[in-house]
Amino acid sequence: MSDGVEALRDASAWDAAVSHEFVGGLADGTLDAAVFRDYLERDYAFVETLAGHIGHAVADAPTMAAKRRFSEFLATVVGPEDDYFERAFDALPGPALADADPDAGDVGAAFADCFAHAAAAGGYAETLAVLCPVEWVYLEWASAIETPPEPFHYRRWVEMHANEAFREFVTWLRAELERELERVSARRAARVERLFVRAVDLEVAFFDAALADP
């Protein structure tokens, strides 16, 4: 059973996620454009699942202040991020976003199952258990890149996950999950840990899939 958010991270495949070969290629600008295109297609298809879970978090959050934080983040995911995808698809090999048929693949389906299980299995703690690591992983690997690479679709993807607003949101997510862990039973804390670990495993698998099938 976990005794805090740091322990959840330590119990997971954290280093494999934040130091993945995909991240290394993105950091030094050597990532193949076709690989990044495949990854973005998977991620774009996954955004619908993510948006749905954030919407669930809005409903599940115990205070109006928390609901507002999730609502603001959801607006970012379906607004500025969507604009980025459109521009990136135009720049990368392959059809424009309007003509593409993005598919999140098996890992995306597994993520959807994980999110659905978290939503059905418990309450706010379980909701946070999958959302927190998904966002925290991206903050950590992106923040480690001192000089985001060009062209813009690489640079902007890093910048979207390494800025003060995103850092503040992830810090808040961690604090919310930390507080919930102090309140839940031992049985629920163990379930939260399993969900957190599963979400990190899927982040690793998401990167693996992009490299395996460009």
TORKERO-421488 format. One line per field, with one value per residue (C-alpha): x, y, z; residue in three letters; residue number from 1; chain. Coordinates in steps of 0.001 Angstrom, whole numbers, plus 500000, padded with zeros to 6 digits. Layout:
// residues N
c1 c(X, ...)
c2 c(Y, ...)
c3 c(Z, ...)
residu c(ALA, ...)
num c(NUM, ...)
chaine c(A, ...)
***
This chain:
// residues 214
c1 c(500000, 501235, 501921, 501951, 502239, 506030, 505636, 503180, 505769, 508467, 506225, 505729, 507853, 508502, 512046, 511093, 508398, 510269, 513549, 512032, 513881, 511036, 511570, 515312, 514776, 512353, 514759, 517702, 515670, 516543, 513060, 511880, 509019, 506990, 507351, 506229, 503299, 502213, 502544, 500489, 497752, 497541, 497597, 494938, 492646, 493418, 492464, 488783, 489273, 491269, 488671, 485965, 487904, 488576, 484841, 484296, 486766, 484726, 481675, 483595, 485547, 484393, 484527, 483605, 487219, 488389, 485653, 486839, 490455, 489430, 487091, 489882, 492205, 489543, 489141, 492877, 492799, 489934, 491017, 494683, 495874, 493440, 494818, 498326, 497298, 495832, 499030, 501277, 499341, 499676, 503454, 504160, 504029, 500512, 497023, 495687, 493820, 490436, 491343, 493153, 491610, 493537, 493420, 494734, 495451, 495540, 497276, 494657, 491951, 493754, 493935, 490200, 489599, 491851, 490020, 486635, 487661, 488881, 485593, 483514, 485658, 485494, 485470, 487681, 490867, 490553, 489817, 493022, 494980, 494990, 494863, 497741, 500427, 499387, 499988, 502907, 504914, 504620, 505603, 508707, 510110, 509287, 510776, 514066, 514534, 516513, 516290, 513173, 514112, 512902, 510811, 507831, 505788, 508563, 509282, 505662, 504861, 507602, 506543, 502920, 504085, 506845, 505318, 504359, 500598, 500930, 503416, 500987, 498169, 500234, 501415, 497783, 496842, 499563, 498373, 494791, 495867, 498109, 495194, 492903, 495475, 495462, 491693, 490977, 490953, 493878, 491859, 491180, 494776, 495931, 493478, 494741, 498283, 497301, 495605, 498547, 501039, 498855, 498632, 502429, 502827, 500494, 502508, 505558, 503529, 502254, 505826, 506764, 503895, 504950, 508506, 507360, 504840, 505747)
c2 c(500000, 503489, 506113, 509146, 510446, 510083, 506439, 505946, 507288, 505063, 501996, 502669, 502407, 506150, 506290, 504184, 506721, 509995, 508721, 506774, 506508, 508442, 511333, 511264, 511526, 514385, 516179, 516113, 516616, 513217, 511732, 510647, 512778, 509681, 508342, 511648, 511796, 508296, 509292, 512472, 510531, 508142, 511030, 512998, 509974, 509535, 513146, 512243, 509678, 512167, 514903, 512529, 511681, 515342, 515909, 513118, 514858, 518058, 516142, 514188, 517074, 517833, 521644, 524364, 525530, 522081, 521845, 525185, 523989, 520920, 522926, 525351, 522481, 520838, 524084, 524016, 520407, 520951, 524465, 525504, 521907, 521120, 524069, 522673, 519302, 520923, 522879, 519900, 517568, 520158, 520290, 516566, 513878, 512577, 513999, 517101, 516615, 516941, 514068, 511860, 508991, 508964, 505754, 505465, 501769, 499022, 501194, 503893, 501287, 500067, 503654, 504048, 500862, 502140, 505457, 503742, 501392, 504312, 506141, 503082, 501694, 504475, 508220, 511274, 509495, 506953, 509699, 511466, 508214, 508005, 511687, 512785, 510434, 511022, 514764, 514527, 512265, 514826, 517716, 515882, 514782, 518077, 520166, 518256, 519516, 522731, 523840, 522614, 521410, 522741, 522525, 524087, 520882, 519429, 522684, 523535, 520034, 520428, 523967, 522917, 520561, 522690, 525988, 527559, 527160, 523423, 523046, 524734, 522453, 519293, 520526, 521054, 517569, 516044, 517952, 516837, 513202, 513499, 514780, 512022, 509352, 510600, 510104, 506818, 503347, 500983, 499020, 502097, 503313, 499991, 500414, 503956, 502616, 499945, 502547, 504942, 502202, 501037, 504569, 504927, 501508, 502662, 505850, 503667, 501467, 504540, 505606, 502011, 501778, 504902, 503607, 500127, 501159, 504426)
c3 c(500000, 499181, 501833, 499548, 496023, 495936, 496926, 494077, 491667, 493137, 492764, 489058, 485904, 486205, 484893, 481871, 481031, 481522, 480027, 477147, 473826, 472221, 474633, 473991, 470245, 470729, 473061, 470660, 467505, 465995, 466225, 462790, 461450, 460529, 464073, 465546, 463122, 464205, 467839, 467341, 465554, 468491, 470940, 469072, 469135, 472835, 473612, 473369, 476134, 478190, 477739, 478898, 482038, 482785, 482411, 484915, 487231, 486965, 488150, 490787, 492330, 495884, 495707, 493240, 493248, 492160, 489534, 488168, 487905, 485957, 483746, 482866, 482017, 479869, 477943, 477203, 476028, 473590, 472555, 472134, 472007, 469207, 467236, 467693, 466284, 463182, 462498, 463217, 460919, 458145, 458617, 459000, 456275, 455702, 455289, 456981, 460226, 458517, 456163, 458659, 460563, 463856, 465838, 469381, 468808, 471402, 473990, 473559, 474098, 477217, 478478, 477904, 479910, 482706, 482866, 482769, 485565, 487683, 487153, 488030, 490846, 493369, 493792, 493563, 494665, 491856, 489343, 490379, 490411, 486619, 485707, 487935, 486533, 482922, 483292, 485717, 483394, 480603, 482837, 484036, 480696, 478983, 481802, 481482, 477912, 478308, 474666, 472850, 469352, 466033, 463885, 465595, 465995, 468181, 469999, 470661, 471922, 474520, 475423, 475915, 478657, 480168, 481191, 484489, 484076, 483404, 486251, 488649, 487503, 487992, 491393, 492324, 491059, 493199, 496267, 495645, 495360, 498418, 500479, 499237, 500099, 503677, 503859, 502115, 503603, 503175, 500615, 498488, 498822, 497377, 494495, 493884, 493713, 491177, 488987, 489201, 488313, 485436, 484016, 484031, 482398, 479637, 479125, 478476, 476136, 474284, 473472, 472614, 470133, 468267, 467838, 466862, 464191, 462424)
residu c(MET, SER, ASP, GLY, VAL, GLU, ALA, LEU, ARG, ASP, ALA, SER, ALA, TRP, ASP, ALA, ALA, VAL, SER, HIS, GLU, PHE, VAL, GLY, GLY, LEU, ALA, ASP, GLY, THR, LEU, ASP, ALA, ALA, VAL, PHE, ARG, ASP, TYR, LEU, GLU, ARG, ASP, TYR, ALA, PHE, VAL, GLU, THR, LEU, ALA, GLY, HIS, ILE, GLY, HIS, ALA, VAL, ALA, ASP, ALA, PRO, THR, MET, ALA, ALA, LYS, ARG, ARG, PHE, SER, GLU, PHE, LEU, ALA, THR, VAL, VAL, GLY, PRO, GLU, ASP, ASP, TYR, PHE, GLU, ARG, ALA, PHE, ASP, ALA, LEU, PRO, GLY, PRO, ALA, LEU, ALA, ASP, ALA, ASP, PRO, ASP, ALA, GLY, ASP, VAL, GLY, ALA, ALA, PHE, ALA, ASP, CYS, PHE, ALA, HIS, ALA, ALA, ALA, ALA, GLY, GLY, TYR, ALA, GLU, THR, LEU, ALA, VAL, LEU, CYS, PRO, VAL, GLU, TRP, VAL, TYR, LEU, GLU, TRP, ALA, SER, ALA, ILE, GLU, THR, PRO, PRO, GLU, PRO, PHE, HIS, TYR, ARG, ARG, TRP, VAL, GLU, MET, HIS, ALA, ASN, GLU, ALA, PHE, ARG, GLU, PHE, VAL, THR, TRP, LEU, ARG, ALA, GLU, LEU, GLU, ARG, GLU, LEU, GLU, ARG, VAL, SER, ALA, ARG, ARG, ALA, ALA, ARG, VAL, GLU, ARG, LEU, PHE, VAL, ARG, ALA, VAL, ASP, LEU, GLU, VAL, ALA, PHE, PHE, ASP, ALA, ALA, LEU, ALA, ASP, PRO)
num c(1, 2, 3, 4, 5, 6, 7, 8, 9, 10, 11, 12, 13, 14, 15, 16, 17, 18, 19, 20, 21, 22, 23, 24, 25, 26, 27, 28, 29, 30, 31, 32, 33, 34, 35, 36, 37, 38, 39, 40, 41, 42, 43, 44, 45, 46, 47, 48, 49, 50, 51, 52, 53, 54, 55, 56, 57, 58, 59, 60, 61, 62, 63, 64, 65, 66, 67, 68, 69, 70, 71, 72, 73, 74, 75, 76, 77, 78, 79, 80, 81, 82, 83, 84, 85, 86, 87, 88, 89, 90, 91, 92, 93, 94, 95, 96, 97, 98, 99, 100, 101, 102, 103, 104, 105, 106, 107, 108, 109, 110, 111, 112, 113, 114, 115, 116, 117, 118, 119, 120, 121, 122, 123, 124, 125, 126, 127, 128, 129, 130, 131, 132, 133, 134, 135, 136, 137, 138, 139, 140, 141, 142, 143, 144, 145, 146, 147, 148, 149, 150, 151, 152, 153, 154, 155, 156, 157, 158, 159, 160, 161, 162, 163, 164, 165, 166, 167, 168, 169, 170, 171, 172, 173, 174, 175, 176, 177, 178, 179, 180, 181, 182, 183, 184, 185, 186, 187, 188, 189, 190, 191, 192, 193, 194, 195, 196, 197, 198, 199, 200, 201, 202, 203, 204, 205, 206, 207, 208, 209, 210, 211, 212, 213, 214)
chaine c(A, A, A, A, A, A, A, A, A, A, A, A, A, A, A, A, A, A, A, A, A, A, A, A, A, A, A, A, A, A, A, A, A, A, A, A, A, A, A, A, A, A, A, A, A, A, A, A, A, A, A, A, A, A, A, A, A, A, A, A, A, A, A, A, A, A, A, A, A, A, A, A, A, A, A, A, A, A, A, A, A, A, A, A, A, A, A, A, A, A, A, A, A, A, A, A, A, A, A, A, A, A, A, A, A, A, A, A, A, A, A, A, A, A, A, A, A, A, A, A, A, A, A, A, A, A, A, A, A, A, A, A, A, A, A, A, A, A, A, A, A, A, A, A, A, A, A, A, A, A, A, A, A, A, A, A, A, A, A, A, A, A, A, A, A, A, A, A, A, A, A, A, A, A, A, A, A, A, A, A, A, A, A, A, A, A, A, A, A, A, A, A, A, A, A, A, A, A, A, A, A, A, A, A, A, A, A, A, A, A, A, A, A, A)
***
